[in-house]
């Protein structure tokens, strides 16, 4: 992938499934997260409503 193919933008609500999948990977396979409980899209929606979408 060329650098010109990368776009950085604020997260959107539609990104939540991918964000949760990434977080859950690190919860299951590393010590990088400060939790051992897997996340759900529904559970992260409340967090996203407060902190996401460019806030």
mmCIF file of the N, C-alpha and C atoms, coordinates in Angstrom:
data_MODEL
# 
_entry.id   MODEL 
# 
loop_
_atom_site.group_PDB 
_atom_site.id 
_atom_site.type_symbol 
_atom_site.label_atom_id 
_atom_site.label_alt_id 
_atom_site.label_comp_id 
_atom_site.label_asym_id 
_atom_site.label_entity_id 
_atom_site.label_seq_id 
_atom_site.pdbx_PDB_ins_code 
_atom_site.Cartn_x 
_atom_site.Cartn_y 
_atom_site.Cartn_z 
_atom_site.occupancy 
_atom_site.B_iso_or_equiv 
_atom_site.pdbx_formal_charge 
_atom_site.auth_seq_id 
_atom_site.auth_comp_id 
_atom_site.auth_asym_id 
_atom_site.auth_atom_id 
_atom_site.pdbx_PDB_model_num 
ATOM 1   N N  . UNK A 1 1  ? 0.838   -1.166  0.000  1.00 0.00 ? 1  UNK A N  1 
ATOM 2   C CA . UNK A 1 1  ? 0.000   0.000   0.000  1.00 0.00 ? 1  UNK A CA 1 
ATOM 3   C C  . UNK A 1 1  ? 0.888   1.235   0.000  1.00 0.00 ? 1  UNK A C  1 
ATOM 4   N N  . UNK A 1 2  ? 0.652   2.101   -0.917 1.00 0.00 ? 2  UNK A N  1 
ATOM 5   C CA . UNK A 1 2  ? 1.408   3.342   -0.988 1.00 0.00 ? 2  UNK A CA 1 
ATOM 6   C C  . UNK A 1 2  ? 0.918   4.309   0.088  1.00 0.00 ? 2  UNK A C  1 
ATOM 7   N N  . UNK A 1 3  ? 1.768   5.156   0.569  1.00 0.00 ? 3  UNK A N  1 
ATOM 8   C CA . UNK A 1 3  ? 1.392   6.117   1.603  1.00 0.00 ? 3  UNK A CA 1 
ATOM 9   C C  . UNK A 1 3  ? 0.237   6.997   1.155  1.00 0.00 ? 3  UNK A C  1 
ATOM 10  N N  . UNK A 1 4  ? 0.117   7.264   -0.120 1.00 0.00 ? 4  UNK A N  1 
ATOM 11  C CA . UNK A 1 4  ? -0.966  8.110   -0.607 1.00 0.00 ? 4  UNK A CA 1 
ATOM 12  C C  . UNK A 1 4  ? -2.317  7.409   -0.519 1.00 0.00 ? 4  UNK A C  1 
ATOM 13  N N  . UNK A 1 5  ? -2.315  6.094   -0.255 1.00 0.00 ? 5  UNK A N  1 
ATOM 14  C CA . UNK A 1 5  ? -3.563  5.346   -0.133 1.00 0.00 ? 5  UNK A CA 1 
ATOM 15  C C  . UNK A 1 5  ? -4.113  5.366   1.290  1.00 0.00 ? 5  UNK A C  1 
ATOM 16  N N  . UNK A 1 6  ? -3.424  5.985   2.217  1.00 0.00 ? 6  UNK A N  1 
ATOM 17  C CA . UNK A 1 6  ? -3.839  5.994   3.609  1.00 0.00 ? 6  UNK A CA 1 
ATOM 18  C C  . UNK A 1 6  ? -4.548  7.311   3.909  1.00 0.00 ? 6  UNK A C  1 
ATOM 19  N N  . UNK A 1 7  ? -5.746  7.203   4.478  1.00 0.00 ? 7  UNK A N  1 
ATOM 20  C CA . UNK A 1 7  ? -6.497  8.391   4.876  1.00 0.00 ? 7  UNK A CA 1 
ATOM 21  C C  . UNK A 1 7  ? -6.771  8.300   6.374  1.00 0.00 ? 7  UNK A C  1 
ATOM 22  N N  . UNK A 1 8  ? -6.530  9.384   7.071  1.00 0.00 ? 8  UNK A N  1 
ATOM 23  C CA . UNK A 1 8  ? -6.817  9.431   8.500  1.00 0.00 ? 8  UNK A CA 1 
ATOM 24  C C  . UNK A 1 8  ? -8.051  10.291  8.688  1.00 0.00 ? 8  UNK A C  1 
ATOM 25  N N  . UNK A 1 9  ? -9.015  9.769   9.425  1.00 0.00 ? 9  UNK A N  1 
ATOM 26  C CA . UNK A 1 9  ? -10.253 10.497  9.665  1.00 0.00 ? 9  UNK A CA 1 
ATOM 27  C C  . UNK A 1 9  ? -10.762 10.134  11.052 1.00 0.00 ? 9  UNK A C  1 
ATOM 28  N N  . UNK A 1 10 ? -11.708 10.895  11.533 1.00 0.00 ? 10 UNK A N  1 
ATOM 29  C CA . UNK A 1 10 ? -12.341 10.582  12.818 1.00 0.00 ? 10 UNK A CA 1 
ATOM 30  C C  . UNK A 1 10 ? -13.136 9.287   12.660 1.00 0.00 ? 10 UNK A C  1 
ATOM 31  N N  . UNK A 1 11 ? -13.198 8.525   13.732 1.00 0.00 ? 11 UNK A N  1 
ATOM 32  C CA . UNK A 1 11 ? -13.974 7.283   13.708 1.00 0.00 ? 11 UNK A CA 1 
ATOM 33  C C  . UNK A 1 11 ? -15.456 7.606   13.544 1.00 0.00 ? 11 UNK A C  1 
ATOM 34  N N  . UNK A 1 12 ? -16.150 6.685   12.922 1.00 0.00 ? 12 UNK A N  1 
ATOM 35  C CA . UNK A 1 12 ? -17.599 6.792   12.748 1.00 0.00 ? 12 UNK A CA 1 
ATOM 36  C C  . UNK A 1 12 ? -18.254 5.628   13.464 1.00 0.00 ? 12 UNK A C  1 
ATOM 37  N N  . UNK A 1 13 ? -19.516 5.775   13.777 1.00 0.00 ? 13 UNK A N  1 
ATOM 38  C CA . UNK A 1 13 ? -20.232 4.704   14.473 1.00 0.00 ? 13 UNK A CA 1 
ATOM 39  C C  . UNK A 1 13 ? -20.148 3.393   13.702 1.00 0.00 ? 13 UNK A C  1 
ATOM 40  N N  . UNK A 1 14 ? -20.131 3.446   12.391 1.00 0.00 ? 14 UNK A N  1 
ATOM 41  C CA . UNK A 1 14 ? -20.015 2.249   11.568 1.00 0.00 ? 14 UNK A CA 1 
ATOM 42  C C  . UNK A 1 14 ? -18.682 1.536   11.708 1.00 0.00 ? 14 UNK A C  1 
ATOM 43  N N  . UNK A 1 15 ? -17.697 2.212   12.298 1.00 0.00 ? 15 UNK A N  1 
ATOM 44  C CA . UNK A 1 15 ? -16.382 1.608   12.534 1.00 0.00 ? 15 UNK A CA 1 
ATOM 45  C C  . UNK A 1 15 ? -16.345 0.749   13.797 1.00 0.00 ? 15 UNK A C  1 
ATOM 46  N N  . UNK A 1 16 ? -17.381 0.843   14.639 1.00 0.00 ? 16 UNK A N  1 
ATOM 47  C CA . UNK A 1 16 ? -17.359 0.141   15.924 1.00 0.00 ? 16 UNK A CA 1 
ATOM 48  C C  . UNK A 1 16 ? -17.095 -1.362  15.824 1.00 0.00 ? 16 UNK A C  1 
ATOM 49  N N  . UNK A 1 17 ? -17.716 -2.095  14.899 1.00 0.00 ? 17 UNK A N  1 
ATOM 50  C CA . UNK A 1 17 ? -17.399 -3.532  14.832 1.00 0.00 ? 17 UNK A CA 1 
ATOM 51  C C  . UNK A 1 17 ? -15.907 -3.809  14.621 1.00 0.00 ? 17 UNK A C  1 
ATOM 52  N N  . UNK A 1 18 ? -15.264 -3.050  13.757 1.00 0.00 ? 18 UNK A N  1 
ATOM 53  C CA . UNK A 1 18 ? -13.832 -3.248  13.511 1.00 0.00 ? 18 UNK A CA 1 
ATOM 54  C C  . UNK A 1 18 ? -13.008 -2.820  14.726 1.00 0.00 ? 18 UNK A C  1 
ATOM 55  N N  . UNK A 1 19 ? -13.375 -1.720  15.365 1.00 0.00 ? 19 UNK A N  1 
ATOM 56  C CA . UNK A 1 19 ? -12.646 -1.265  16.548 1.00 0.00 ? 19 UNK A CA 1 
ATOM 57  C C  . UNK A 1 19 ? -12.759 -2.270  17.683 1.00 0.00 ? 19 UNK A C  1 
ATOM 58  N N  . UNK A 1 20 ? -13.945 -2.842  17.870 1.00 0.00 ? 20 UNK A N  1 
ATOM 59  C CA . UNK A 1 20 ? -14.148 -3.851  18.910 1.00 0.00 ? 20 UNK A CA 1 
ATOM 60  C C  . UNK A 1 20 ? -13.345 -5.111  18.583 1.00 0.00 ? 20 UNK A C  1 
ATOM 61  N N  . UNK A 1 21 ? -13.323 -5.505  17.324 1.00 0.00 ? 21 UNK A N  1 
ATOM 62  C CA . UNK A 1 21 ? -12.554 -6.692  16.928 1.00 0.00 ? 21 UNK A CA 1 
ATOM 63  C C  . UNK A 1 21 ? -11.065 -6.492  17.206 1.00 0.00 ? 21 UNK A C  1 
ATOM 64  N N  . UNK A 1 22 ? -10.553 -5.314  16.918 1.00 0.00 ? 22 UNK A N  1 
ATOM 65  C CA . UNK A 1 22 ? -9.139  -5.023  17.182 1.00 0.00 ? 22 UNK A CA 1 
ATOM 66  C C  . UNK A 1 22 ? -8.870  -5.067  18.687 1.00 0.00 ? 22 UNK A C  1 
ATOM 67  N N  . UNK A 1 23 ? -9.706  -4.390  19.464 1.00 0.00 ? 23 UNK A N  1 
ATOM 68  C CA . UNK A 1 23 ? -9.520  -4.378  20.915 1.00 0.00 ? 23 UNK A CA 1 
ATOM 69  C C  . UNK A 1 23 ? -9.600  -5.789  21.479 1.00 0.00 ? 23 UNK A C  1 
ATOM 70  N N  . UNK A 1 24 ? -10.576 -6.576  21.043 1.00 0.00 ? 24 UNK A N  1 
ATOM 71  C CA . UNK A 1 24 ? -10.736 -7.929  21.569 1.00 0.00 ? 24 UNK A CA 1 
ATOM 72  C C  . UNK A 1 24 ? -9.540  -8.814  21.229 1.00 0.00 ? 24 UNK A C  1 
ATOM 73  N N  . UNK A 1 25 ? -8.947  -8.601  20.077 1.00 0.00 ? 25 UNK A N  1 
ATOM 74  C CA . UNK A 1 25 ? -7.736  -9.358  19.733 1.00 0.00 ? 25 UNK A CA 1 
ATOM 75  C C  . UNK A 1 25 ? -6.660  -9.115  20.792 1.00 0.00 ? 25 UNK A C  1 
ATOM 76  N N  . UNK A 1 26 ? -6.449  -7.851  21.136 1.00 0.00 ? 26 UNK A N  1 
ATOM 77  C CA . UNK A 1 26 ? -5.402  -7.521  22.102 1.00 0.00 ? 26 UNK A CA 1 
ATOM 78  C C  . UNK A 1 26 ? -5.771  -7.937  23.520 1.00 0.00 ? 26 UNK A C  1 
ATOM 79  N N  . UNK A 1 27 ? -7.063  -7.942  23.848 1.00 0.00 ? 27 UNK A N  1 
ATOM 80  C CA . UNK A 1 27 ? -7.497  -8.445  25.150 1.00 0.00 ? 27 UNK A CA 1 
ATOM 81  C C  . UNK A 1 27 ? -7.184  -9.932  25.258 1.00 0.00 ? 27 UNK A C  1 
ATOM 82  N N  . UNK A 1 28 ? -7.466  -10.683 24.202 1.00 0.00 ? 28 UNK A N  1 
ATOM 83  C CA . UNK A 1 28 ? -7.271  -12.139 24.219 1.00 0.00 ? 28 UNK A CA 1 
ATOM 84  C C  . UNK A 1 28 ? -5.807  -12.575 24.103 1.00 0.00 ? 28 UNK A C  1 
ATOM 85  N N  . UNK A 1 29 ? -4.998  -11.808 23.375 1.00 0.00 ? 29 UNK A N  1 
ATOM 86  C CA . UNK A 1 29 ? -3.676  -12.316 23.002 1.00 0.00 ? 29 UNK A CA 1 
ATOM 87  C C  . UNK A 1 29 ? -2.482  -11.553 23.563 1.00 0.00 ? 29 UNK A C  1 
ATOM 88  N N  . UNK A 1 30 ? -2.733  -10.454 24.266 1.00 0.00 ? 30 UNK A N  1 
ATOM 89  C CA . UNK A 1 30 ? -1.609  -9.676  24.796 1.00 0.00 ? 30 UNK A CA 1 
ATOM 90  C C  . UNK A 1 30 ? -1.944  -9.155  26.188 1.00 0.00 ? 30 UNK A C  1 
ATOM 91  N N  . UNK A 1 31 ? -1.010  -8.405  26.738 1.00 0.00 ? 31 UNK A N  1 
ATOM 92  C CA . UNK A 1 31 ? -1.224  -7.732  28.012 1.00 0.00 ? 31 UNK A CA 1 
ATOM 93  C C  . UNK A 1 31 ? -1.341  -6.224  27.803 1.00 0.00 ? 31 UNK A C  1 
ATOM 94  N N  . UNK A 1 32 ? -1.660  -5.813  26.596 1.00 0.00 ? 32 UNK A N  1 
ATOM 95  C CA . UNK A 1 32 ? -1.685  -4.396  26.253 1.00 0.00 ? 32 UNK A CA 1 
ATOM 96  C C  . UNK A 1 32 ? -2.931  -3.669  26.754 1.00 0.00 ? 32 UNK A C  1 
ATOM 97  N N  . UNK A 1 33 ? -3.986  -4.395  27.040 1.00 0.00 ? 33 UNK A N  1 
ATOM 98  C CA . UNK A 1 33 ? -5.227  -3.768  27.487 1.00 0.00 ? 33 UNK A CA 1 
ATOM 99  C C  . UNK A 1 33 ? -5.345  -3.907  29.004 1.00 0.00 ? 33 UNK A C  1 
ATOM 100 N N  . UNK A 1 34 ? -6.035  -2.977  29.628 1.00 0.00 ? 34 UNK A N  1 
ATOM 101 C CA . UNK A 1 34 ? -6.203  -3.004  31.076 1.00 0.00 ? 34 UNK A CA 1 
ATOM 102 C C  . UNK A 1 34 ? -7.515  -3.671  31.476 1.00 0.00 ? 34 UNK A C  1 
ATOM 103 N N  . UNK A 1 35 ? -7.914  -4.680  30.719 1.00 0.00 ? 35 UNK A N  1 
ATOM 104 C CA . UNK A 1 35 ? -9.112  -5.447  31.030 1.00 0.00 ? 35 UNK A CA 1 
ATOM 105 C C  . UNK A 1 35 ? -8.923  -6.864  30.510 1.00 0.00 ? 35 UNK A C  1 
ATOM 106 N N  . UNK A 1 36 ? -9.677  -7.762  31.064 1.00 0.00 ? 36 UNK A N  1 
ATOM 107 C CA . UNK A 1 36 ? -9.669  -9.138  30.563 1.00 0.00 ? 36 UNK A CA 1 
ATOM 108 C C  . UNK A 1 36 ? -11.035 -9.518  30.014 1.00 0.00 ? 36 UNK A C  1 
ATOM 109 N N  . UNK A 1 37 ? -11.987 -8.580  30.062 1.00 0.00 ? 37 UNK A N  1 
ATOM 110 C CA . UNK A 1 37 ? -13.333 -8.831  29.571 1.00 0.00 ? 37 UNK A CA 1 
ATOM 111 C C  . UNK A 1 37 ? -13.453 -8.362  28.127 1.00 0.00 ? 37 UNK A C  1 
ATOM 112 N N  . UNK A 1 38 ? -13.942 -9.262  27.268 1.00 0.00 ? 38 UNK A N  1 
ATOM 113 C CA . UNK A 1 38 ? -14.124 -8.903  25.868 1.00 0.00 ? 38 UNK A CA 1 
ATOM 114 C C  . UNK A 1 38 ? -15.188 -7.832  25.735 1.00 0.00 ? 38 UNK A C  1 
ATOM 115 N N  . UNK A 1 39 ? -15.015 -6.987  24.755 1.00 0.00 ? 39 UNK A N  1 
ATOM 116 C CA . UNK A 1 39 ? -15.948 -5.901  24.503 1.00 0.00 ? 39 UNK A CA 1 
ATOM 117 C C  . UNK A 1 39 ? -17.029 -6.344  23.523 1.00 0.00 ? 39 UNK A C  1 
ATOM 118 N N  . UNK A 1 40 ? -18.140 -5.621  23.537 1.00 0.00 ? 40 UNK A N  1 
ATOM 119 C CA . UNK A 1 40 ? -19.196 -5.819  22.546 1.00 0.00 ? 40 UNK A CA 1 
ATOM 120 C C  . UNK A 1 40 ? -19.440 -4.489  21.845 1.00 0.00 ? 40 UNK A C  1 
ATOM 121 N N  . UNK A 1 41 ? -19.984 -4.561  20.654 1.00 0.00 ? 41 UNK A N  1 
ATOM 122 C CA . UNK A 1 41 ? -20.317 -3.330  19.926 1.00 0.00 ? 41 UNK A CA 1 
ATOM 123 C C  . UNK A 1 41 ? -21.336 -2.526  20.738 1.00 0.00 ? 41 UNK A C  1 
ATOM 124 N N  . UNK A 1 42 ? -22.324 -3.203  21.303 1.00 0.00 ? 42 UNK A N  1 
ATOM 125 C CA . UNK A 1 42 ? -23.357 -2.512  22.082 1.00 0.00 ? 42 UNK A CA 1 
ATOM 126 C C  . UNK A 1 42 ? -22.743 -1.804  23.294 1.00 0.00 ? 42 UNK A C  1 
ATOM 127 N N  . UNK A 1 43 ? -21.813 -2.475  23.945 1.00 0.00 ? 43 UNK A N  1 
ATOM 128 C CA . UNK A 1 43 ? -21.155 -1.883  25.103 1.00 0.00 ? 43 UNK A CA 1 
ATOM 129 C C  . UNK A 1 43 ? -20.272 -0.704  24.743 1.00 0.00 ? 43 UNK A C  1 
ATOM 130 N N  . UNK A 1 44 ? -19.639 -0.744  23.607 1.00 0.00 ? 44 UNK A N  1 
ATOM 131 C CA . UNK A 1 44 ? -18.759 0.348   23.182 1.00 0.00 ? 44 UNK A CA 1 
ATOM 132 C C  . UNK A 1 44 ? -19.540 1.510   22.591 1.00 0.00 ? 44 UNK A C  1 
ATOM 133 N N  . UNK A 1 45 ? -20.791 1.293   22.211 1.00 0.00 ? 45 UNK A N  1 
ATOM 134 C CA . UNK A 1 45 ? -21.590 2.377   21.632 1.00 0.00 ? 45 UNK A CA 1 
ATOM 135 C C  . UNK A 1 45 ? -21.761 3.511   22.643 1.00 0.00 ? 45 UNK A C  1 
ATOM 136 N N  . UNK A 1 46 ? -22.027 3.181   23.898 1.00 0.00 ? 46 UNK A N  1 
ATOM 137 C CA . UNK A 1 46 ? -22.161 4.219   24.924 1.00 0.00 ? 46 UNK A CA 1 
ATOM 138 C C  . UNK A 1 46 ? -20.873 5.029   25.032 1.00 0.00 ? 46 UNK A C  1 
ATOM 139 N N  . UNK A 1 47 ? -19.733 4.333   25.065 1.00 0.00 ? 47 UNK A N  1 
ATOM 140 C CA . UNK A 1 47 ? -18.429 5.004   25.112 1.00 0.00 ? 47 UNK A CA 1 
ATOM 141 C C  . UNK A 1 47 ? -18.245 5.891   23.881 1.00 0.00 ? 47 UNK A C  1 
ATOM 142 N N  . UNK A 1 48 ? -18.600 5.362   22.707 1.00 0.00 ? 48 UNK A N  1 
ATOM 143 C CA . UNK A 1 48 ? -18.425 6.108   21.468 1.00 0.00 ? 48 UNK A CA 1 
ATOM 144 C C  . UNK A 1 48 ? -19.303 7.357   21.444 1.00 0.00 ? 48 UNK A C  1 
ATOM 145 N N  . UNK A 1 49 ? -20.514 7.238   21.962 1.00 0.00 ? 49 UNK A N  1 
ATOM 146 C CA . UNK A 1 49 ? -21.413 8.394   21.992 1.00 0.00 ? 49 UNK A CA 1 
ATOM 147 C C  . UNK A 1 49 ? -20.824 9.530   22.828 1.00 0.00 ? 49 UNK A C  1 
ATOM 148 N N  . UNK A 1 50 ? -20.040 9.189   23.851 1.00 0.00 ? 50 UNK A N  1 
ATOM 149 C CA . UNK A 1 50 ? -19.425 10.206  24.707 1.00 0.00 ? 50 UNK A CA 1 
ATOM 150 C C  . UNK A 1 50 ? -18.115 10.720  24.113 1.00 0.00 ? 50 UNK A C  1 
ATOM 151 N N  . UNK A 1 51 ? -17.247 9.810   23.654 1.00 0.00 ? 51 UNK A N  1 
ATOM 152 C CA . UNK A 1 51 ? -15.879 10.166  23.269 1.00 0.00 ? 51 UNK A CA 1 
ATOM 153 C C  . UNK A 1 51 ? -15.594 10.138  21.778 1.00 0.00 ? 51 UNK A C  1 
ATOM 154 N N  . UNK A 1 52 ? -16.445 9.525   20.986 1.00 0.00 ? 52 UNK A N  1 
ATOM 155 C CA . UNK A 1 52 ? -16.161 9.329   19.565 1.00 0.00 ? 52 UNK A CA 1 
ATOM 156 C C  . UNK A 1 52 ? -16.628 10.473  18.696 1.00 0.00 ? 52 UNK A C  1 
ATOM 157 N N  . UNK A 1 53 ? -16.580 10.221  17.419 1.00 0.00 ? 53 UNK A N  1 
ATOM 158 C CA . UNK A 1 53 ? -17.072 11.155  16.400 1.00 0.00 ? 53 UNK A CA 1 
ATOM 159 C C  . UNK A 1 53 ? -16.500 12.565  16.549 1.00 0.00 ? 53 UNK A C  1 
ATOM 160 N N  . UNK A 1 54 ? -15.197 12.652  16.742 1.00 0.00 ? 54 UNK A N  1 
ATOM 161 C CA . UNK A 1 54 ? -14.516 13.940  16.753 1.00 0.00 ? 54 UNK A CA 1 
ATOM 162 C C  . UNK A 1 54 ? -14.621 14.729  18.039 1.00 0.00 ? 54 UNK A C  1 
ATOM 163 N N  . UNK A 1 55 ? -15.056 14.100  19.111 1.00 0.00 ? 55 UNK A N  1 
ATOM 164 C CA . UNK A 1 55 ? -15.163 14.825  20.396 1.00 0.00 ? 55 UNK A CA 1 
ATOM 165 C C  . UNK A 1 55 ? -13.841 14.895  21.090 1.00 0.00 ? 55 UNK A C  1 
# 
